[in-house]
Structure formats: structure tokens, C-alpha cells
């Protein structure tokens, strides 16, 4: 039976496996999904997780629950040798092993792309995983708790200064949610005022959100300025050592929360494969999602999709002629990939990937959004409703759709949950602090030189051992305080 190995369980990988289960019977193929995480992260919801509008568990999809016939392996693919059709699987615990396959689908996704700026690797945090989103939220709430106990001054300013690097969709959305969260927290801390909070977004280009029109991006800038958030255009981050932000404009300030969203790059695992890679480190594929060499020759039985692949954009609107790395493309490529693999196994023809963008929609914090489709632009509250409506329907499985929408409804009635659980990063601290430990053995004091040695004391054994009551049997048990004999009854 044909074994299909899917490397990566993100959008493209999850949808490929999900739809292969629909298009292929159990007797036609064995589907194996390998990913270091056991869930798909719906990344468009990460900014709302930061803002406390969505529960973290509702922004992920359990692979094993919804991939009924696939074999899900929680591990990393650390090497692919397509010449022998084998892959090296490395689990978190245990020894690596080799897995053979007949067809391989590479959907390993992307990771944050950074530059060698001093301090970024040590101080900043990305926004690619659910764990990062939760950590940003908890740190912001915790900083408010700490700042409320401090007098005005540099220490408090550092705690209440939040920085986002990157003015693309991810950066703009998380920046708006952070502003919205900070404003909501002020109601709980009367010691702090709006002017005590400082939010900075740093963008190297002269504009933000290149996916939308210039007037729409300018409306977003105006909205942020009205909400007290500062956007630095044509500005580069020069240094972040120790949380001290130094900009190319000469400005300098301190921050305890630095969020990096300035681009992504294909998963570095591709470097350990013999598959063809283009100059930007992405997998070479043609429009039907089959892997091809630099000369255009098809690599048999190899497929690619999602952020890790350079998929041609047949609409002619993609950057550099390729599809931009976003969820809209990855989901649709995964669906087409499943159909093309099924068609190939049955000797049928494959189709090219072609998708006209439906537009771009962004949430900029509670009740504020921006939408752009062609020349049509919507901003403010209507765009925020469109943002939630689109992504509420786009997240995979009805189970997750219901959880997300129900959470939104509860937030409208009860308000967002602003409790921080930052101690979850070190959950054993409380236990370790008070846990009893064995005392170290005490060394016996040495006897003085020349002292006579004492003979060991022996206990003299009595000639006759005393017999305890009830010792010979169980008829008369021994009690510490035996009950007195009952007195005879009197007339």
C-alpha cells in the first residue's frame, strides 16, 4: 500500500491529510503526518490571544482528534533522502529512526526571520506560536501589576513601554491588540493613567500594511495616533541590548516587552534534504505543487505547499511572481494538493493552483478593523465585524468554530479575561520552595589522640523473656489502655 509522508502539520499539511482521508480509501494509501507539535496553530488568531479576546486552546486544532485515519507522529523530520525515499524521524525522547515512504509532501512551514541586531536574540519574542502569544499577554498583564506598586520614574516607564518591530499584517494586528489590552487594564489600576503607557511600532519602510491601499494604511496610522500609539516609519532598530531600544533616528528608550514580527523564512529543515531549493531557501515547486529542479524537471513523488514552498502565483499579483506566505494560500494549496495526489495515484490528471485573493482584513483591537478588496475599503467597526466573521468561519473544524464564537459571545457579556498565569513558565517554584529535603549526614567527631578505646556496650539478655498478654494468638489483642472489667449489677 502506498505510504504518503506529510512533513509538517500546519495549514497546508493538516488540510492535505484531512482531504486525503476524504479522497482516498483506507486500502489505497497510508497517511503519515510528522510534526513536532500535536496541533495546528491558527495564526490569524494569535493577536487576539495576546489581547485576551480568545482562549489560547481555542486557537489551535488537535491533529489526532480530527485526522481519524492518519498516523500522527509527534517528532521532527531532521533529514530527507529522496533518492532512497527515506526520512529520519527524531522524537523529543528516544533515539531517531528511519521511515520509508512512497510519496512525500513537504509542508514544514516557516519560522521568524531575524537580523543580527544586538540584543534581539536575547530580549525579543516572536509571534509564530501559541506559546509566544500567551507569553506576551501574560507579561503585559504582569508588568501592569508590578508598575502599579512603583512611583513614577524610569523603572515604571520601562514596565509600561511595549514595542513591536515590523509593520506587516502580523505586526499591525498585534500592535492594535496590545493597545486595546493596555487600555482595558488601566481600569483595574487607578494608580496608573493613560499617559503612563507607551506603545511603539518600528517599521523600516515608509508605509505599513503593503497588502492594502495607501489611503487605508494612512487611516490605520491616524487611528493609532488617536489611541496614543506611536508608529516610527523609515526607522530601523539598531540595538536592543538589555531592553534598551536604540533607533536609527537617534531615539532611545527602554522596554520590557519587544515583539518581533519583521518577516518569516522557510523552515531550515530543508537544508538537510536532497530536494531542490531556490535562492531564498524555499522548496522549488511548479503550479501543480509538484517539486521541480532548477531546470524545470519534475522530481517524481515529491510535493510541496505552504510557506516552505515557492509556489508560482498564476494571477501575476504575487511578490516576485510567487504566492505570499499566508493562511489564505496555504489552506487552498493543501486542499488542491490532496486532490492532485489522489489523481496521480489513480492515473488521472492534476490541476494547477490558481487563486484570486479575496482581499485583506485585519483586526486592530476591540471594535476596530480594516478591510481591503480591490478598490473597496472598509474601516472601523464594520471591518472588525468582517474580520471576526471571516476568521470565525475559516478556522478548521466545526468544533473549533463553535468554541471560538462562543468565547466571543461570553466576552461581550462578561468582558475579556485579564488574569495572567506567567508562573506557568516555572510551575515547580512553589513546590520546590517548601518541599522537605533529606538532611545531610553528620560526620562523627574524631576521638582525641591517646584516648583509651571503649569496649562496645552490649545489652544483657534476660534469662526468661516476659510473655505479653495475647502474644501467643489473636484471641487476646493488646491495647494501650485496656477497658476495665464491668461491675456486677446491683438490685
Secondary structure, 3 states (H helix, E strand, C coil): CEEEEEECCCHHHHHHHHHHHHHCCCCCEEEEEEECCCEEECHHHHHHHHCCCCCHHHHEEEHHHHCCCCEEEECEEEEEECCCCEEEEECCCCCCEEEECCEEEECCCEEECCCCCECHHHHCECCCCHHHHHHHHHHHHHHHHHHCCCCCCHHHHHHCEEEEECCCHHHHHHHHHHHHHHHHHHCCCCCCCHHHCEEEEECCCCCCCCCCCHHHHHHHHHHHHHCCEEEECCCCEEECHHHEEEECCCCEEECCEEEECCCEEECHHHHHECCCECCCCCEEECCCCEEECCCCCEEEEEEECHHHEECECCCCCCHHHECCCCHHHHHHHHHHHHHHHHHHHCCCCCCCCCCCCCCEEEECCCCCEEEEECCEEEEEHHHHHHHHHHHHHHCCCHHHHHHHHHHHHHHHHHCCCCCCCHHHHHCCHHHHHHCCCCCCCCCCCCCCCCCCCCCCCCCCCCCCCCCCCCCCCCCCCCCCCCCCCCCCCCC
